[in-house]
Amino acid sequence: MKKIVLTGAAGNLGSHLREPLSKMCESLLSTDIADDIGTLYDGESYVKADLAEMDQIAPLMDGADMVVHFGAFVDEGPFEKLLGPNFIGSYNIWESGYRAGVRRIVYASSIHAVGMQPKQTAIGIDADHRPDGFYGLAKCFTEDMGKMYWDKRGLESVHLRILSASNVTNPRALGSWLSYPDLIQLVTRAIDTPTVGFSVIYGVSNNDRCPVDNSGAAYLGYRPQDNAEVFAEKILAEAPPADPTDPAQMFHGGPFAAVKIGESGLAQMNIVTEKKEV
């Protein structure tokens, strides 16, 4: 593969994807709104660009085979705050990618596209959209746009509905955890599977308590290896009693399902990430 474009390269997940992606192509173009991302890997270059500005995004697509689109405002917030990076930004990626002849886009979607689905109801990749806020709504928008661009323009895309990609610190994460090695495998399979059309798959590790069903996306070849059950004894011993009246515990969106629309979901969570340093 000649060229891959990675958006969101300065973020936590982007930091873990840069090195493996750089080994899958001759040229990795990483981009974000940060001034820089530090030391670059062999074959990697960096361009600061705003997703909401088509004139900054379109030139990045020149000669690209695939785009791994992880750039976004990553939290619930007012619609106006998400409009540029999460809605317009996705359009700019798809439209500029299509114009440049990009073959496939791999998109960091989210469980929040179906966040108001009851957690005790197992859901598959064909579950109806039920966003838990504007953040989830942006994921629904981009998934639907990806399907439209496949149906009408033949641009392939894989939409990774990531559940939670941070350290296991609470009972919900015993089911929703996506380890960094499994994240890398998931993105790799989304890239190297010969044909994908329009595909949706949940980004989750091989957890005993996994609340979603990926069997409908088995053709992508994703076979996660890690299991959050190794953390269960400690997490459950320290957790407060479960509350079946708490939307955060009863819906797939977790705390995002419990907050008011437009209010931060991350503020209700104990997020511990491990951004990779070069």
C-alpha positions in Angstrom: 0.0 0.0 0.0 1.4 3.4 -0.9 -0.3 5.8 1.4 -2.5 5.8 4.5 -3.9 9.0 6.1 -4.5 8.8 9.9 -6.7 11.5 11.5 -6.7 12.0 15.3 -3.0 11.1 15.4 -2.4 13.1 18.5 -5.1 11.3 20.5 -4.8 8.3 22.8 -5.9 5.7 20.2 -4.1 7.5 17.4 -0.9 7.3 19.3 -1.2 3.5 19.4 -2.0 3.2 15.7 0.7 5.3 14.3 3.6 2.7 14.4 1.6 -0.3 13.1 0.1 1.8 10.3 3.5 3.1 9.3 4.5 -0.5 8.7 1.6 -1.2 6.4 2.4 1.4 3.8 5.2 3.3 2.1 3.9 6.6 3.5 1.8 7.4 6.5 0.4 10.9 6.7 -0.7 11.6 10.3 -2.9 14.7 11.0 -4.5 16.4 14.0 -5.0 19.9 15.3 -2.0 19.7 17.6 1.1 21.7 16.6 3.1 18.5 16.4 3.1 14.8 17.6 6.8 14.5 18.5 9.2 12.0 17.0 7.9 10.5 13.7 8.2 6.8 12.7 9.9 5.7 9.5 7.8 6.7 6.6 5.5 9.0 8.6 4.9 12.7 8.1 2.7 15.1 10.0 0.4 17.9 8.9 -1.6 20.0 11.3 -5.2 20.4 9.9 -8.7 21.2 11.1 -11.2 18.5 10.1 -13.9 21.2 9.7 -11.9 23.0 7.0 -12.2 21.3 3.6 -9.3 23.3 2.1 -7.1 21.8 4.8 -8.3 18.2 4.6 -8.6 17.8 0.8 -4.9 18.1 0.0 -4.1 15.3 2.5 -5.9 12.8 0.4 -3.7 13.1 -2.7 -2.5 9.7 -3.6 -4.0 8.0 -0.5 -5.2 4.4 -0.7 -7.0 4.4 2.7 -8.0 6.8 5.5 -8.1 5.7 9.1 -10.4 8.4 10.5 -10.1 8.7 14.3 -10.2 12.5 14.6 -13.1 14.0 16.5 -14.2 15.8 19.7 -14.4 12.8 21.9 -17.2 13.5 24.4 -20.8 14.5 24.6 -21.2 18.3 24.4 -23.3 21.1 22.9 -24.3 20.5 19.2 -22.4 23.6 18.1 -19.2 22.2 19.6 -19.5 18.9 17.8 -20.8 20.3 14.5 -17.4 21.2 13.1 -15.1 18.3 14.0 -17.7 15.4 14.2 -20.3 16.2 11.6 -18.7 18.5 9.0 -15.4 16.8 9.6 -16.8 13.4 8.6 -18.3 14.9 5.5 -15.0 16.5 4.5 -13.2 13.2 5.0 -15.7 11.2 2.9 -16.1 13.8 0.1 -12.5 14.7 -0.2 -11.6 11.0 -0.1 -14.1 10.2 -2.8 -12.8 13.0 -5.0 -9.2 11.8 -4.6 -10.0 8.1 -5.4 -9.5 6.7 -1.9 -10.5 3.1 -1.8 -11.6 2.7 1.8 -12.2 4.6 5.0 -11.9 3.0 8.4 -13.9 5.0 10.9 -13.8 5.2 14.7 -17.5 5.0 15.4 -18.8 4.2 18.9 -21.2 2.3 21.0 -22.8 5.6 21.6 -24.5 5.3 18.2 -26.7 2.6 19.9 -26.2 3.9 23.5 -29.8 3.9 24.5 -30.2 0.2 23.7 -30.9 -1.7 26.9 -27.6 -3.3 28.1 -29.4 -6.5 29.1 -30.5 -7.0 25.5 -27.7 -8.4 23.4 -27.3 -6.4 20.2 -25.7 -7.3 16.9 -24.2 -5.2 14.2 -27.7 -4.6 12.7 -29.0 -3.0 15.9 -31.1 0.1 15.2 -29.5 3.5 15.8 -30.4 4.8 19.3 -27.9 7.6 20.1 -27.4 8.7 23.7 -26.5 12.3 22.8 -25.1 14.6 20.1 -21.8 12.6 20.2 -23.7 9.4 19.4 -25.8 11.2 16.8 -22.6 12.2 15.0 -21.6 8.5 14.9 -25.1 7.6 13.4 -24.7 10.4 10.9 -21.3 9.1 9.8 -22.4 5.5 9.6 -25.3 6.5 7.5 -23.2 8.6 5.3 -20.7 5.8 4.9 -23.5 3.5 3.7 -24.7 6.1 1.3 -21.3 6.7 -0.2 -20.9 2.9 -0.7 -24.4 2.5 -2.2 -24.1 5.5 -4.5 -20.4 6.0 -5.1 -18.7 2.6 -4.3 -16.5 4.0 -1.6 -15.9 1.2 1.0 -15.9 1.8 4.7 -15.6 -0.1 8.0 -17.2 1.5 11.0 -15.7 0.4 14.3 -18.2 0.8 17.1 -15.7 1.1 19.9 -17.1 0.4 23.4 -14.3 1.6 25.7 -10.6 1.7 24.9 -9.0 2.7 28.2 -7.9 0.8 31.3 -10.5 -1.2 33.2 -11.5 0.8 36.3 -15.2 -0.1 36.7 -17.7 -3.0 36.4 -19.0 -1.7 33.0 -15.5 -2.0 31.5 -15.5 -5.7 32.3 -17.7 -6.1 29.3 -16.8 -3.1 27.2 -13.0 -3.1 27.3 -11.0 -2.9 24.1 -7.3 -3.5 24.7 -4.7 -1.7 22.6 -3.4 -4.9 21.0 -6.9 -5.8 20.0 -7.5 -2.3 18.7 -4.5 -2.7 16.5 -5.7 -6.1 15.3 -9.2 -4.6 14.6 -7.9 -1.7 12.5 -5.5 -4.0 10.7 -8.3 -6.4 9.7 -10.4 -3.5 8.6 -7.5 -2.5 6.3 -6.3 -5.9 5.0 -9.6 -7.6 4.4 -9.9 -7.8 0.6 -13.4 -6.5 0.3 -15.7 -4.9 2.9 -18.3 -2.9 1.1 -20.1 -1.1 4.0 -19.3 -2.9 7.3 -20.0 -2.3 11.0 -18.2 -4.1 13.8 -18.0 -3.6 17.5 -14.6 -2.6 18.9 -14.4 -4.8 22.0 -12.0 -7.4 23.4 -12.8 -11.1 24.0 -14.4 -10.4 27.3 -16.5 -13.0 29.2 -19.1 -10.3 29.9 -19.1 -8.8 26.4 -22.6 -7.3 25.8 -22.6 -7.2 22.0 -22.5 -9.7 19.2 -19.9 -9.5 16.4 -20.8 -12.7 14.6 -22.4 -10.8 11.7 -19.0 -9.3 10.9 -16.9 -12.5 11.2 -15.8 -12.1 7.6 -13.5 -9.2 8.7 -11.4 -11.8 10.5 -11.2 -9.9 13.8 -10.5 -12.4 16.6 -9.7 -10.5 19.8 -7.3 -12.1 22.3 -7.6 -10.2 25.5 -10.2 -10.6 28.3 -11.1 -8.1 31.0 -12.1 -11.0 33.3 -8.6 -10.9 34.7 -9.5 -7.6 36.4 -13.0 -8.8 37.6 -12.2 -9.9 41.2 -10.5 -6.6 42.1 -13.0 -4.4 40.3 -16.1 -6.1 41.7 -14.7 -6.1 45.3 -14.2 -2.4 45.2 -17.4 -1.3 43.3 -20.4 0.0 45.1 -23.7 -2.0 45.0 -25.3 -2.2 41.6 -28.3 0.1 41.0 -30.8 -1.2 38.4 -32.5 2.2 38.3 -29.3 3.9 37.1 -29.3 4.5 33.3 -25.5 4.4 33.3 -25.7 0.7 34.4 -28.8 -0.3 32.3 -27.9 1.1 28.9 -25.1 0.4 26.5 -24.0 4.0 26.5 -23.1 3.9 30.2 -22.7 7.3 31.8 -23.4 9.0 28.4 -26.9 7.5 28.6 -27.4 9.0 32.1 -26.3 12.6 31.5 -28.5 15.3 29.9 -28.0 15.9 26.2 -25.1 18.2 25.6 -23.4 17.6 29.0 -20.1 15.8 29.3 -20.2 12.0 29.7 -16.5 11.7 30.4 -16.8 13.9 33.4 -18.8 11.1 35.1 -16.1 8.5 34.3 -12.8 7.5 35.8 -10.9 7.4 32.6 -7.3 6.1 32.7 -5.6 6.1 29.3 -2.0 5.2 28.3 -1.0 7.4 25.4 1.9 5.8 23.6 5.1 7.9 23.4 7.6 7.4 20.7 
